[in-house]
Every structure is written in structure tokens, then in C-alpha cells.
């Protein structure tokens, strides 16, 4: 089904990624965000989007070639649609969907990380292990890049550790941010003066 309508699904996916977080922030702030919409976005759209980005980040070609710098660096722009949701998550006094928003931010950021910083880490780790960067022959469209298997394994292991650290850092940061907001809100409520008693 997806193969038959890949253009439609591509357009819907792009719109959902580019506008979804900002639209949810707007609807949340105006108290018009349906709970079912958040659940559908977080449980259906987000896993599909992350899986799609993971496939791009790890192309299952014959050689599994890593992308060149000029190929993956435009993907840094994919962090921009997430900024409104990040700002709302950190600044809002109250969130009606903190767990879902946290999952959306952590998962989508991880997907973009794999397309951007993950590739930076790969190239740096490969050059550190091999002594030079990845060599792209460019002789023909189907020809493989010249990769040393041992250095490639080392580089991919480094990327895996960096990805895990990024994910754990995201979870801790998001959790601490909401915990601090909750404590600040509780302190504000307890410090408010009580209404004066009416003397008869």
C-alpha cells in the first residue's frame, strides 16, 4: 500500500514532522488539543518517522556506505521543527501531556541525531581508527566506498555509544525540567498568603 502511494505518504509524513510539533503546542496552549491526537501522533507517526530516519542513516546497500558530509549536513535543519515543542516543554507551567511530549521529543530528536551528529561521530571515529577519512572512489554509481572493516566496526560502535548517551541525556534532561517546574509550582502555591479571616 505504501509503495503504491509513496508520494502521498511522503507528503503527509513531511507535513506531520514539520508542522506537527508546532501545531500541538498551539492547540495545547489554547486548550484545544484532543488527547487522542497526541496518542495517535506519539504511538503511530513518531515510530514510523524514527524508523524511516534510521533506514536513511543506515542504508542497507551492498556496502552500507556512510553518507558524505555534503549529503547528511542538510539534515541538521530537521532539528528546527522540534524547537517550539522543546520551548513549550521547558517553559510551560503545566503540561496536559508531559509523558507523550517527552516521548515525541526524545524519539524524533534521536532520529535526527542519527542523521546528523551520528554521522559526524562516525567520520571522526573512522578517521581516528584508520588514520584517514572515508575514501569515496566515485568511479561508478554502483562501486563501493573503500572502507576498512575493522575501522568501520570501531566507528559504528562509537556511534552506538554516542547515540545511547544522547538518548539517556535527553530523558534525564526532560525529566529534570518537568520536575523542577512541578516543584516551583508547588512552592508558589504553598507560599501564597491565605485569605484573611472576616471579623464578625
Protein Blocks (a to p, Z undefined) as FASTA:
>chain_A
ZZmmmmmmmmmmmmmmmmmmmmmmmmmmnopacfklmmmmmmmmmmmmmmmmmmmmmccb
fkopacdfklmmmmmmmmmmmmmmmmmmmmpmbdfblmlmmmmmmmmmmmmmmmmmmmmm
mmmmmmmmnopacddfklamkbccdddfklmmmmmmmmmmmmmmmmmmmmmmmmmmmmmm
mmmmmmmmmmpccdddddZZ
